[in-house]
Amino acid sequence: MKSLIYYTWRISLAVLILIVLQIVFSLILGIEENSADWGWALLSNLLIVLVLTHAVARSNGSGFKLASAIFLLFFGIYVFNTQIETIFFQLQIPRIDVIRIILQGLLVTLLFSPLLVLLLGKMHKSDLNVESAVQPHFSVMGYIWRFIVCDISYVFLYIIAGAIIFPYIKDFYADAAHMPEPNKILLMQFFRGLVYIVVTLPIIKMTKGRKLETALMVGLQLSILGGIAPLLPPNPYMPAHVRMIHGIEIGISNFMYGAIIGLLFASKASGIVSNMGRTSDGDE
């Protein structure tokens, strides 16, 4: 019961802080906000805070190292990997608006990440000797084959999911100014698949728990931060039915991809450190 109360008020405060930061930087950067859509925005922010809170709570890390991992996760998935596709597909969105959205996202995630870690009591130094996220956990070849398998899996999931929903959204993309060639689309998705791996690795290395738990956690992170949360609030550039279809499509495919990343990169006892100060798993 104490744990429920502890997290409930902290999550509520974190949602409020996130909303305030978004409003402040929207005003500063001249981004228009529709007050009629705040219900969807509130739900979106609640989902974001829930998934990030879970990542912090399950982490053996602390301090600015943990805050940096949360920032990389939040900005990399929610802002960077979402907006580069907006630019790539040349949708009818003014370039200055995209730049403002990216800058707002950068400032919000940069400030919110350490505040969330502080709010959840993880800014103090951890008692556990947790390996650095950049210290190799597998052999070089172990990393290479994992990156290759994951990246190919992402492109495969992207193609399958896109093919399923295309009949329902083709009219929207037919109005796009210049649709990229198929080979360029595939190259972009290979790049985005790599970005997802890079931004989730630090938090994976800090996460305590079983491999399956970590896989489910990363799946939810990619699903919510990369698909559901960004597409819940209405926007002037995408019709409601297209947003919802994309939200379902990306939510499911990203969850599957995140689970694959978690299964391949998490150790059998992720985040558990032996008495010698090294993880129990050897290089693979």
Backbone bond lengths (Angstrom), bond angles and torsions (degrees), N, CA, C in turn:
res aa  C-N    CA-C-N  psi(-1)  N-CA   C-N-CA  omega(-1)  CA-C   N-CA-C  phi
1 M - - - 1.461 - - 1.527 111.22 -
2 K 1.358 115.45 -42.61 1.456 120.05 178.55 1.521 110.57 -62.39
3 S 1.330 115.41 -39.46 1.461 119.93 179.67 1.527 111.24 -63.75
4 L 1.344 116.38 -39.34 1.458 121.14 179.13 1.522 110.74 -64.07
5 I 1.324 116.24 -45.10 1.467 120.60 178.71 1.526 110.18 -64.89
6 Y 1.337 115.45 -42.33 1.469 121.37 -179.35 1.523 110.87 -56.09
7 Y 1.322 116.73 -48.16 1.462 120.27 -176.88 1.520 112.79 -79.35
8 T 1.344 117.41 -31.41 1.465 119.86 -176.38 1.526 111.50 -61.89
9 W 1.319 117.29 -50.04 1.465 118.26 -177.02 1.508 111.53 -72.80
10 R 1.333 117.84 -30.71 1.470 120.10 177.73 1.532 111.26 -70.72
11 I 1.317 116.24 -39.95 1.474 119.79 176.95 1.523 110.34 -65.09
12 S 1.334 116.62 -41.88 1.467 120.84 178.72 1.525 110.77 -61.56
13 L 1.333 116.66 -44.00 1.462 120.88 179.15 1.523 110.88 -66.36
14 A 1.325 116.26 -38.76 1.468 120.18 179.42 1.528 111.33 -64.18
15 V 1.331 117.07 -40.05 1.471 120.83 176.85 1.522 109.90 -62.02
16 L 1.319 116.30 -43.45 1.467 120.75 178.89 1.529 110.83 -61.64
17 I 1.323 116.62 -45.07 1.470 120.85 179.04 1.520 110.83 -60.94
18 L 1.319 116.42 -43.32 1.470 120.77 -179.83 1.527 110.81 -62.43
19 I 1.324 117.10 -43.28 1.467 121.40 179.11 1.534 110.74 -63.48
20 V 1.329 116.06 -44.02 1.465 119.97 179.78 1.523 110.81 -61.80
21 L 1.314 117.23 -44.54 1.462 120.73 178.88 1.530 111.13 -60.96
22 Q 1.316 116.16 -41.97 1.468 120.04 179.15 1.525 111.11 -63.47
23 I 1.327 117.24 -43.18 1.466 121.23 -179.90 1.521 110.88 -64.84
24 V 1.326 115.96 -46.12 1.469 120.41 -177.67 1.523 111.10 -60.33
25 F 1.331 117.19 -49.00 1.462 119.02 -177.24 1.527 112.14 -75.37
26 S 1.322 117.31 -23.77 1.469 119.53 172.77 1.526 110.07 -65.67
27 L 1.335 115.98 -42.95 1.465 120.57 178.39 1.525 111.13 -65.57
28 I 1.310 116.24 -42.60 1.467 120.57 -178.90 1.525 111.36 -64.43
29 L 1.320 116.33 -40.62 1.464 121.09 -175.02 1.523 113.27 -92.78
30 G 1.320 117.33 -2.59 1.453 120.48 177.62 1.515 114.35 75.51
31 I 1.337 116.33 32.68 1.467 121.02 177.24 1.520 108.59 -91.80
32 E 1.318 116.87 124.67 1.462 120.85 -178.05 1.524 110.83 -75.78
33 E 1.329 115.75 134.65 1.461 122.30 177.38 1.522 108.79 -118.97
34 N 1.330 116.63 134.04 1.462 121.30 178.55 1.524 108.99 -95.87
35 S 1.332 116.11 113.52 1.469 120.32 -176.83 1.525 112.32 -62.77
36 A 1.337 117.27 -22.76 1.467 120.42 -179.95 1.529 111.85 -70.81
37 D 1.328 117.12 -15.61 1.465 121.17 -177.21 1.523 112.85 -100.76
38 W 1.335 118.22 10.41 1.463 120.20 -174.17 1.521 113.19 -68.52
39 G 1.322 117.35 -21.49 1.465 118.82 175.87 1.518 111.19 -63.85
40 W 1.339 116.25 -45.84 1.463 120.89 177.13 1.522 110.82 -66.42
41 A 1.339 116.61 -39.18 1.462 120.54 179.71 1.527 110.72 -64.41
42 L 1.332 116.36 -38.78 1.463 120.59 178.24 1.525 110.88 -63.74
43 L 1.328 116.79 -44.40 1.468 120.63 177.91 1.521 110.74 -62.97
44 S 1.328 116.38 -42.36 1.461 121.00 178.38 1.526 111.04 -59.63
45 N 1.325 116.41 -46.97 1.470 120.48 -179.18 1.525 111.95 -67.15
46 L 1.318 116.76 -35.37 1.468 120.03 177.20 1.533 110.20 -62.11
47 L 1.328 116.54 -44.50 1.467 120.20 178.74 1.527 111.08 -62.67
48 I 1.328 116.13 -40.88 1.464 120.70 178.65 1.527 110.47 -60.72
49 V 1.338 115.62 -49.54 1.464 120.06 -178.29 1.523 111.27 -63.33
50 L 1.319 117.52 -39.36 1.468 120.63 179.66 1.519 111.72 -61.30
51 V 1.338 116.59 -46.23 1.459 119.59 -176.46 1.534 111.06 -70.94
52 L 1.336 117.29 -35.19 1.465 120.25 177.92 1.521 111.46 -74.05
53 T 1.324 116.61 -36.79 1.464 120.26 177.00 1.522 110.63 -62.38
54 H 1.319 116.27 -42.04 1.458 120.22 177.74 1.524 110.69 -61.60
55 A 1.335 117.00 -40.17 1.463 120.61 179.26 1.524 111.29 -63.58
56 V 1.330 116.45 -41.74 1.462 120.72 178.91 1.521 110.74 -67.50
57 A 1.315 116.47 -44.56 1.465 121.27 -177.15 1.522 111.97 -64.47
58 R 1.335 117.71 -33.94 1.461 121.80 -178.52 1.520 113.11 -88.10
59 S 1.333 116.58 2.95 1.460 119.95 -175.11 1.517 112.31 -91.78
60 N 1.329 116.27 143.67 1.453 122.15 171.66 1.522 110.97 -89.06
61 G 1.332 116.70 -4.95 1.447 121.05 179.69 1.518 111.21 -83.25
62 S 1.317 114.94 175.11 1.460 120.04 179.34 1.518 109.15 -161.36
63 G 1.335 115.09 174.78 1.448 121.08 174.43 1.522 113.43 63.77
64 F 1.328 114.70 -154.79 1.455 119.96 -176.31 1.528 112.19 -70.56
65 K 1.313 116.98 -20.12 1.466 119.36 174.78 1.529 109.74 -65.75
66 L 1.309 116.70 -45.06 1.467 120.73 176.90 1.532 110.58 -68.46
67 A 1.332 116.71 -42.03 1.469 120.20 178.59 1.524 110.96 -60.34
68 S 1.330 116.94 -37.87 1.468 121.15 178.75 1.521 110.99 -66.48
69 A 1.332 116.27 -39.19 1.468 120.05 178.26 1.521 110.93 -65.88
70 I 1.339 116.92 -39.59 1.465 121.24 178.21 1.522 110.32 -66.64
71 F 1.337 116.58 -41.44 1.469 120.19 177.60 1.521 110.83 -61.56
72 L 1.329 117.03 -46.41 1.460 120.97 -179.61 1.523 110.49 -60.64
73 L 1.318 116.59 -41.49 1.461 121.86 178.35 1.527 111.24 -64.70
74 F 1.325 116.11 -50.14 1.468 122.78 -175.70 1.539 110.93 -66.10
75 F 1.313 116.81 -54.23 1.463 120.57 -177.80 1.529 111.16 -68.14
76 G 1.325 116.35 -43.46 1.456 119.81 -175.97 1.513 113.87 -62.53
77 I 1.334 116.65 -40.24 1.461 120.31 -178.02 1.523 111.56 -88.26
78 Y 1.318 115.97 -52.00 1.472 121.15 -171.24 1.527 112.55 -72.45
79 V 1.328 116.94 -34.38 1.466 120.42 -175.38 1.521 112.03 -108.43
80 F 1.321 117.00 -65.66 1.462 121.12 -169.99 1.529 113.11 -60.88
81 N 1.339 116.31 -55.39 1.464 119.09 -174.19 1.530 112.56 -71.82
82 T 1.323 116.67 -15.67 1.463 120.69 175.78 1.522 110.88 -84.79
83 Q 1.328 116.29 -45.67 1.460 120.13 -174.20 1.526 113.56 -77.26
84 I 1.331 118.45 -26.27 1.472 117.94 177.19 1.528 110.21 -66.38
85 E 1.328 116.68 -29.22 1.461 119.18 176.63 1.530 110.45 -74.12
86 T 1.328 116.74 -34.41 1.460 120.40 174.97 1.523 110.50 -58.94
87 I 1.332 115.89 -45.56 1.462 121.03 178.87 1.526 110.73 -66.83
88 F 1.320 115.92 -42.71 1.467 121.19 -175.51 1.522 112.12 -62.28
89 F 1.327 116.97 -43.01 1.462 120.42 -177.45 1.531 113.24 -81.03
90 Q 1.334 116.19 -1.43 1.464 121.40 175.12 1.529 111.76 49.20
91 L 1.340 115.34 47.71 1.454 119.75 175.70 1.530 108.88 -68.45
92 Q 1.293 115.72 166.01 1.458 120.01 -174.41 1.527 110.97 -78.11
93 I 1.333 113.93 62.50 1.453 122.11 178.29 1.530 107.16 -122.32
94 P 1.309 119.15 122.95 1.468 120.79 178.97 1.527 111.62 -54.38
95 R 1.330 116.51 134.46 1.466 120.48 -176.75 1.526 112.06 -57.42
96 I 1.330 116.73 -35.21 1.468 119.74 179.43 1.520 111.29 -64.39
97 D 1.339 117.27 -33.08 1.466 120.76 178.22 1.530 110.74 -67.71
98 V 1.330 115.73 -40.28 1.468 119.61 178.50 1.526 110.23 -64.16
99 I 1.335 116.61 -42.50 1.470 120.83 178.94 1.527 110.36 -61.45
100 R 1.320 116.79 -41.83 1.467 120.56 178.23 1.520 111.63 -64.08
101 I 1.327 116.60 -40.86 1.465 120.95 179.80 1.530 110.56 -64.38
102 I 1.335 116.16 -42.74 1.472 120.19 179.00 1.522 110.46 -65.30
103 L 1.330 117.06 -43.38 1.464 120.54 -179.81 1.525 110.85 -65.22
104 Q 1.337 116.50 -41.80 1.458 119.55 176.19 1.526 110.80 -60.56
105 G 1.345 115.91 -45.12 1.457 120.25 179.05 1.511 112.97 -60.81
106 L 1.342 115.98 -40.14 1.460 120.87 178.50 1.526 111.05 -62.36
107 L 1.317 116.66 -48.12 1.463 120.53 -177.72 1.522 111.77 -67.31
108 V 1.330 117.02 -41.94 1.468 120.80 -179.60 1.525 110.90 -64.74
109 T 1.321 117.60 -48.83 1.469 120.43 -178.24 1.516 111.84 -67.85
110 L 1.338 116.68 -34.04 1.461 121.05 179.70 1.526 111.50 -65.15
111 L 1.322 117.16 -38.68 1.465 120.82 179.83 1.526 112.32 -84.40
112 F 1.329 116.35 -37.90 1.460 119.38 -174.57 1.530 112.60 -70.28
113 S 1.318 117.67 -36.43 1.474 120.76 -174.57 1.521 112.85 -58.73
114 P 1.355 119.87 -52.94 1.473 118.02 177.59 1.524 113.18 -66.67
115 L 1.340 117.23 -31.31 1.461 119.56 178.21 1.524 111.08 -65.06
116 L 1.332 117.14 -39.01 1.465 120.24 178.33 1.529 110.50 -66.21
117 V 1.328 116.92 -43.77 1.471 120.58 178.71 1.527 109.86 -61.55
118 L 1.333 117.29 -41.69 1.464 121.57 177.65 1.522 110.96 -63.84
119 L 1.321 116.39 -45.02 1.464 121.84 -178.57 1.525 111.76 -61.49
120 L 1.331 116.35 -32.66 1.459 120.63 -178.70 1.527 112.61 -92.28
121 G 1.338 116.56 9.90 1.462 121.18 174.14 1.503 115.03 72.05
122 K 1.327 117.36 28.63 1.467 120.38 -177.84 1.529 113.05 -111.94
123 M 1.343 117.55 14.43 1.461 118.63 178.93 1.524 112.37 -81.34
124 H 1.342 117.05 -17.39 1.453 119.82 177.89 1.521 109.48 -75.08
125 K 1.316 116.80 161.14 1.457 121.74 -178.60 1.518 110.34 -69.82
126 S 1.348 116.08 134.32 1.460 121.18 179.80 1.519 110.64 -72.93
127 D 1.323 115.72 147.01 1.468 120.20 176.64 1.508 112.13 -76.08
128 L 1.341 116.71 -20.28 1.455 120.58 -177.84 1.516 110.72 -85.98
129 N 1.324 116.39 145.22 1.454 121.75 177.30 1.514 108.45 -90.23
130 V 1.314 116.29 87.61 1.450 121.57 -175.58 1.511 109.81 -90.81
131 E 1.327 116.95 136.63 1.451 121.07 178.82 1.512 111.28 -61.93
132 S 1.321 115.86 148.11 1.462 120.85 173.61 1.512 109.38 -63.77
133 A 1.332 114.97 144.15 1.461 119.40 -179.11 1.521 111.36 -65.49
134 V 1.353 117.13 -23.32 1.457 118.91 -178.17 1.523 111.76 -91.31
135 Q 1.322 118.42 -8.46 1.453 120.84 176.92 1.527 109.33 -73.83
136 P 1.344 118.70 128.99 1.471 120.15 -175.71 1.524 111.97 -56.51
137 H 1.305 114.70 130.19 1.456 120.49 178.01 1.525 109.41 -99.98
138 F 1.325 115.92 -27.66 1.454 122.61 175.90 1.526 108.30 -117.88
139 S 1.299 116.16 171.97 1.457 119.67 172.08 1.518 109.26 -68.65
140 V 1.335 116.94 167.76 1.459 120.67 179.20 1.529 110.11 -58.24
141 M 1.325 116.77 -45.29 1.463 119.81 179.28 1.525 111.27 -66.17
142 G 1.337 115.75 -32.15 1.459 119.60 177.22 1.510 111.32 -63.06
143 Y 1.339 115.95 -41.27 1.461 119.56 176.14 1.518 111.48 -67.58
144 I 1.322 117.31 -43.40 1.464 121.48 -175.00 1.526 111.15 -60.31
145 W 1.354 117.28 -50.10 1.468 117.96 -176.75 1.527 111.50 -68.62
146 R 1.327 117.57 -30.04 1.460 119.94 176.62 1.533 111.11 -67.92
147 F 1.334 116.42 -43.46 1.463 120.17 177.53 1.530 110.48 -60.70
148 I 1.320 116.93 -43.89 1.470 120.73 -177.54 1.530 110.85 -64.90
149 V 1.329 116.40 -48.30 1.473 120.45 -178.72 1.527 110.75 -62.03
150 C 1.334 116.32 -43.98 1.465 119.51 -179.91 1.524 110.99 -63.82
151 D 1.312 117.09 -46.01 1.464 120.38 -175.77 1.525 111.40 -64.25
152 I 1.322 116.57 -42.81 1.465 120.02 176.80 1.529 110.24 -63.31
153 S 1.326 116.34 -38.60 1.471 120.30 178.59 1.517 110.96 -61.85
154 Y 1.341 116.84 -39.86 1.462 119.51 -179.53 1.525 111.46 -63.56
155 V 1.323 116.31 -46.77 1.464 120.05 -179.43 1.529 110.24 -63.16
156 F 1.330 117.11 -40.23 1.462 121.33 178.04 1.533 110.46 -60.60
157 L 1.342 116.53 -47.60 1.468 120.92 179.57 1.522 110.87 -64.29
158 Y 1.318 116.48 -38.37 1.469 121.43 179.00 1.528 110.70 -61.60
159 I 1.329 116.26 -45.08 1.471 120.47 -178.97 1.526 110.95 -65.65
160 I 1.327 116.75 -46.91 1.463 120.63 -178.59 1.522 111.00 -62.87
161 A 1.329 116.89 -48.07 1.465 120.53 -178.94 1.526 110.74 -63.95
162 G 1.337 116.40 -41.91 1.457 120.44 179.90 1.516 112.18 -63.86
163 A 1.336 116.10 -39.73 1.467 120.27 -179.76 1.533 111.17 -65.44
164 I 1.324 116.52 -35.13 1.471 120.50 -178.96 1.521 111.26 -67.59
165 I 1.341 116.93 -41.80 1.472 119.22 -174.30 1.526 113.17 -92.82
166 F 1.329 119.06 -12.08 1.466 120.77 -173.16 1.532 114.08 -54.33
167 P 1.330 119.13 -41.88 1.478 117.92 179.85 1.525 113.88 -58.62
168 Y 1.333 117.16 -24.35 1.462 121.17 -177.03 1.534 113.18 -89.95
169 I 1.348 117.41 -14.52 1.469 120.07 -175.78 1.529 112.78 -125.62
170 K 1.333 117.55 2.44 1.466 120.19 -173.43 1.523 112.57 -61.76
171 D 1.330 117.84 -32.62 1.463 119.89 179.92 1.524 111.28 -64.29
172 F 1.332 116.54 -36.75 1.469 120.41 179.59 1.520 110.76 -64.85
173 Y 1.316 117.24 -44.99 1.465 120.40 -177.77 1.523 112.52 -78.32
174 A 1.316 116.73 -16.50 1.463 119.19 175.34 1.520 110.62 -67.31
175 D 1.337 116.51 -23.35 1.459 121.18 179.77 1.522 112.63 -88.53
176 A 1.339 117.06 -4.34 1.463 119.76 178.87 1.523 110.12 -64.08
177 A 1.319 115.79 144.66 1.465 120.36 -174.34 1.526 112.03 -59.72
178 H 1.302 117.31 -52.17 1.462 120.95 -179.40 1.527 109.01 -144.61
179 M 1.306 116.87 104.49 1.460 119.84 176.98 1.518 109.20 -75.84
180 P 1.332 118.76 131.03 1.461 121.28 179.21 1.526 111.20 -64.09
181 E 1.315 115.90 158.29 1.453 121.19 176.77 1.530 109.33 -68.94
182 P 1.356 116.92 151.53 1.472 120.33 -177.17 1.529 113.99 -54.37
183 N 1.346 117.15 -40.26 1.471 118.70 -178.97 1.533 111.46 -66.05
184 K 1.343 116.95 -33.37 1.461 120.21 177.45 1.527 110.80 -71.80
185 I 1.329 115.97 -35.31 1.467 119.47 176.80 1.527 110.15 -62.39
186 L 1.332 116.54 -43.48 1.468 120.32 179.65 1.528 111.31 -63.67
187 L 1.338 116.82 -41.60 1.464 120.31 178.96 1.527 110.88 -62.45
188 M 1.326 115.67 -40.42 1.463 119.49 177.92 1.524 111.01 -63.08
189 Q 1.326 117.97 -39.75 1.460 120.99 -179.67 1.525 112.10 -71.02
190 F 1.330 117.06 -32.72 1.465 118.98 172.88 1.530 109.77 -61.70
191 F 1.324 116.21 -41.51 1.470 120.72 178.68 1.523 110.62 -65.12
192 R 1.333 117.72 -45.72 1.455 121.17 -178.93 1.534 111.52 -64.82
193 G 1.328 116.13 -34.88 1.461 119.55 176.65 1.517 111.35 -62.53
194 L 1.342 116.47 -39.26 1.465 120.76 177.42 1.524 111.46 -66.89
195 V 1.331 116.10 -39.41 1.468 120.13 178.82 1.521 110.16 -59.77
196 Y 1.328 116.64 -44.28 1.460 120.11 179.14 1.536 111.33 -58.25
197 I 1.318 117.06 -40.02 1.466 120.01 179.03 1.522 110.83 -65.25
198 V 1.329 115.83 -48.88 1.469 121.18 -175.75 1.529 111.74 -61.20
199 V 1.325 117.63 -42.20 1.473 119.69 -175.33 1.524 112.83 -78.70
200 T 1.333 117.97 -17.36 1.469 119.54 178.28 1.534 112.88 -95.90
201 L 1.321 117.89 -19.42 1.465 120.19 -176.38 1.531 113.95 -58.32
202 P 1.351 119.58 -46.50 1.470 118.27 -179.09 1.523 113.35 -57.44
203 I 1.343 117.61 -43.89 1.463 119.19 -178.29 1.523 110.80 -72.10
204 I 1.341 117.56 -30.77 1.464 120.69 176.08 1.521 109.47 -62.48
205 K 1.336 116.66 -43.45 1.464 120.77 -177.83 1.519 112.74 -67.04
206 M 1.337 116.22 -22.95 1.469 119.91 179.81 1.527 112.93 -94.34
207 T 1.310 117.73 -7.30 1.463 120.78 -171.70 1.525 111.79 -84.23
208 K 1.321 114.67 131.79 1.462 120.41 176.55 1.518 108.81 -95.03
209 G 1.319 115.48 147.25 1.451 119.05 179.50 1.514 111.92 130.23
210 R 1.314 116.03 179.44 1.451 121.63 -178.85 1.518 111.07 -77.44
211 K 1.322 114.49 160.89 1.459 121.15 -178.16 1.529 111.76 -57.18
212 L 1.329 117.61 -43.27 1.455 121.11 -178.65 1.524 111.20 -64.91
213 E 1.336 116.73 -39.67 1.466 120.32 177.65 1.526 111.17 -61.84
214 T 1.328 115.73 -42.45 1.463 119.97 178.41 1.525 110.97 -65.18
215 A 1.331 116.65 -39.73 1.463 120.73 179.16 1.529 110.92 -61.72
216 L 1.326 116.81 -44.26 1.461 120.60 178.78 1.530 110.99 -65.34
217 M 1.338 116.73 -37.90 1.455 121.23 179.40 1.525 111.11 -63.27
218 V 1.336 116.71 -47.54 1.465 120.78 -179.40 1.529 109.88 -66.55
219 G 1.327 116.85 -36.83 1.459 120.14 176.22 1.519 112.02 -58.81
220 L 1.327 116.68 -44.08 1.466 120.95 178.40 1.524 111.45 -67.78
221 Q 1.331 116.87 -36.63 1.464 119.93 178.75 1.525 111.05 -61.37
222 L 1.312 117.13 -48.21 1.461 120.49 179.90 1.521 111.52 -69.06
223 S 1.320 116.62 -37.54 1.456 121.02 -178.69 1.523 111.56 -65.70
224 I 1.329 116.35 -48.51 1.465 120.79 -175.82 1.524 111.96 -79.08
225 L 1.343 117.23 -50.69 1.469 120.04 -176.81 1.525 112.19 -71.66
226 G 1.325 116.80 -31.14 1.460 119.66 -174.99 1.512 115.58 -99.25
227 G 1.338 117.34 -8.10 1.454 118.21 -176.44 1.509 114.45 -140.55
228 I 1.319 116.77 -59.81 1.466 120.61 -171.73 1.524 112.13 -71.51
229 A 1.341 117.34 -53.97 1.468 120.62 -175.64 1.532 113.53 -61.64
230 P 1.339 119.74 -44.41 1.469 118.63 -179.48 1.521 113.51 -66.95
231 L 1.330 117.41 -25.70 1.459 120.54 -173.88 1.526 113.80 -99.92
232 L 1.313 118.13 -4.30 1.461 119.92 177.66 1.534 113.09 -68.77
233 P 1.343 118.80 -50.21 1.465 118.46 -179.06 1.528 111.63 -69.99
234 P 1.317 118.58 135.15 1.468 120.74 176.65 1.521 111.03 -60.39
235 N 1.311 116.26 149.32 1.459 120.99 174.72 1.527 108.52 -140.64
236 P 1.334 117.42 158.46 1.468 120.41 -174.90 1.522 114.60 -75.85
237 Y 1.342 117.11 -1.56 1.463 119.92 -172.71 1.526 113.56 -104.91
238 M 1.335 117.05 -13.60 1.460 119.66 -174.46 1.527 109.96 -138.82
239 P 1.330 119.20 124.29 1.469 121.48 178.97 1.529 111.72 -59.66
240 A 1.319 115.17 155.48 1.465 120.58 -175.56 1.523 112.09 -57.99
241 H 1.339 118.16 -43.67 1.466 119.51 -176.24 1.529 110.94 -67.58
242 V 1.333 117.78 -32.85 1.466 120.53 177.87 1.527 110.10 -69.61
243 R 1.341 116.20 -41.73 1.465 120.15 177.94 1.517 111.29 -60.36
244 M 1.311 116.79 -45.87 1.460 120.17 -176.72 1.527 111.67 -67.82
245 I 1.317 116.24 -40.30 1.472 119.70 178.08 1.522 110.14 -63.88
246 H 1.330 115.72 -45.68 1.468 119.19 177.93 1.522 111.17 -64.42
247 G 1.329 116.93 -37.12 1.454 119.98 179.65 1.520 111.95 -61.64
248 I 1.325 115.97 -42.88 1.470 120.40 177.94 1.527 110.26 -67.86
249 E 1.325 115.66 -46.15 1.471 121.14 -179.19 1.523 111.45 -58.40
250 I 1.343 116.09 -54.31 1.466 120.32 -176.77 1.521 110.73 -70.10
251 G 1.338 116.38 -36.72 1.455 119.28 178.73 1.521 112.52 -57.70
252 I 1.327 116.09 -43.80 1.473 120.40 -178.73 1.524 111.60 -74.85
253 S 1.340 117.07 -49.10 1.470 119.73 -176.62 1.527 111.27 -66.86
254 N 1.340 117.36 -38.49 1.458 119.65 177.69 1.523 112.28 -67.85
255 F 1.330 116.32 -35.14 1.467 118.77 176.62 1.525 110.16 -61.85
256 M 1.317 116.51 -44.82 1.463 120.33 179.40 1.523 110.93 -63.45
257 Y 1.328 116.21 -41.33 1.465 119.79 -179.62 1.532 110.89 -67.67
258 G 1.323 116.91 -42.83 1.456 120.03 178.27 1.522 111.82 -61.84
259 A 1.332 116.32 -37.50 1.464 120.17 177.67 1.523 110.94 -64.39
260 I 1.329 116.33 -37.94 1.468 120.09 177.79 1.524 110.29 -64.74
261 I 1.344 116.79 -44.70 1.466 120.74 177.66 1.528 110.34 -58.68
262 G 1.334 116.17 -47.06 1.451 120.26 -179.23 1.516 112.98 -62.10
263 L 1.321 116.64 -42.07 1.470 120.28 -179.78 1.521 111.99 -65.48
264 L 1.322 116.60 -37.52 1.466 119.72 -175.38 1.527 113.09 -83.69
265 F 1.328 117.69 -31.54 1.469 119.28 -173.81 1.526 113.81 -102.93
266 A 1.318 118.30 -17.47 1.466 119.30 177.59 1.517 109.59 -79.54
267 S 1.324 115.59 147.20 1.456 119.30 175.66 1.516 109.15 -79.48
268 K 1.313 116.19 171.98 1.472 119.84 179.20 1.515 111.32 -63.14
269 A 1.324 116.63 -27.97 1.469 121.74 175.18 1.516 106.23 -134.84
270 S 1.302 115.54 72.89 1.456 122.31 -171.32 1.520 111.86 -57.25
271 G 1.343 115.14 129.28 1.449 119.73 176.32 1.522 113.84 85.67
272 I 1.351 118.94 -3.87 1.456 121.23 179.66 1.525 108.88 -86.45
273 V 1.329 116.46 130.51 1.449 121.21 -174.74 1.521 109.42 -116.09
274 S 1.299 115.46 136.13 1.464 120.42 -179.43 1.517 110.10 -79.26
275 N 1.334 116.57 175.12 1.454 121.78 -179.92 1.517 112.91 -64.94
276 M 1.318 116.26 -22.27 1.460 120.69 179.46 1.523 110.97 -84.22
277 G 1.335 116.94 0.01 1.454 119.90 177.87 1.500 114.15 82.97
278 R 1.379 117.52 16.24 1.450 120.91 178.01 1.510 108.27 -125.20
279 T 1.345 116.25 155.80 1.442 118.80 179.24 1.500 110.47 -66.80
280 S 1.336 115.50 157.60 1.456 120.18 -175.06 1.521 111.87 -73.00
281 D 1.335 118.43 -22.47 1.442 120.42 179.13 1.512 110.71 -81.46
282 G 1.293 116.75 145.53 1.455 120.57 172.95 1.506 109.70 -92.75
283 D 1.338 116.27 -179.66 1.455 120.70 177.77 1.514 109.14 -67.89
284 E 1.330 114.11 144.56 1.464 119.91 178.03 1.496 108.94 -128.32
